[in-house]
Each structure stands twice: as C-alpha cells, then as structure tokens.
Amino acid sequence: MLLRLRARLNDALFLLVRDGYDAVCLDRNEGPYPIRTFTGDIGGRVAFCRGWR
C-alpha cells in the first residue's frame, strides 16, 4: 500500500508510530527527490513533542 501511495503522490512516505514521547519509523519509501530523513532507517526514533511543557 505504501508503494502505491508513493507512486500516486510522487513523493517520499514514512510510516511512524508513537512510542511514549518518541516516534518510531516502521516503514519508509523514498521518493524521486534526494532528502535526508529525521528518523534515519526503519526502527529509527525521533523525539516527539520536544520543547513542549
């Protein structure tokens, strides 16, 4: 499904899930444009709500 959606949108897609105060990358599909992602590879984590009180 992620591949079909990426093809339709012609852009990169990332499937993230919340784990406490982090977002974890479950799947990703690169688009035609070179970009750097904030999660790195599948399994990568990024702080969620950083800076909020």
C-alpha positions as CSV (number, residue, x, y, z in Angstrom):
1,M,0.0,0.0,0.0
2,L,2.8,2.4,0.8
3,L,4.4,1.8,-2.6
4,R,1.1,2.6,-4.4
5,L,0.5,5.7,-2.4
6,R,4.1,6.9,-3.0
7,A,3.7,6.3,-6.8
8,R,0.4,8.3,-6.8
9,L,1.8,11.2,-4.8
10,N,5.3,11.1,-6.4
11,D,6.9,11.8,-3.0
12,A,8.6,10.1,-0.1
13,L,6.4,8.4,2.6
14,F,7.1,7.4,6.1
15,L,5.0,5.3,8.4
16,L,5.6,6.3,12.1
17,V,4.1,5.2,15.3
18,R,4.1,6.9,18.7
19,D,6.0,5.1,21.4
20,G,5.8,7.2,24.6
21,Y,7.5,10.5,23.8
22,D,9.1,9.2,20.6
23,A,8.0,8.5,17.1
24,V,9.4,5.2,15.6
25,C,9.8,4.6,11.9
26,L,8.0,1.4,10.9
27,D,8.4,1.7,7.2
28,R,9.6,4.2,4.6
29,N,9.7,4.6,0.9
30,E,12.0,7.1,-0.8
31,G,10.6,9.4,-3.4
32,P,12.3,10.7,-6.6
33,Y,13.9,13.7,-4.7
34,P,17.0,13.3,-2.5
35,I,16.1,14.1,1.0
36,R,17.5,13.4,4.5
37,T,15.1,12.0,6.9
38,F,14.9,12.7,10.6
39,T,14.3,9.1,11.5
40,G,17.2,7.5,9.6
41,D,16.3,3.9,8.8
42,I,13.4,1.7,9.8
43,G,13.5,1.4,13.6
44,G,14.9,4.9,13.9
45,R,13.5,7.2,16.6
46,V,12.8,10.9,16.9
47,A,11.7,12.8,20.0
48,F,8.1,13.6,20.0
49,C,6.9,16.9,21.4
50,R,10.4,18.1,22.2
51,G,10.3,21.5,23.7
52,W,6.7,21.4,24.9
53,R,5.8,21.7,28.6
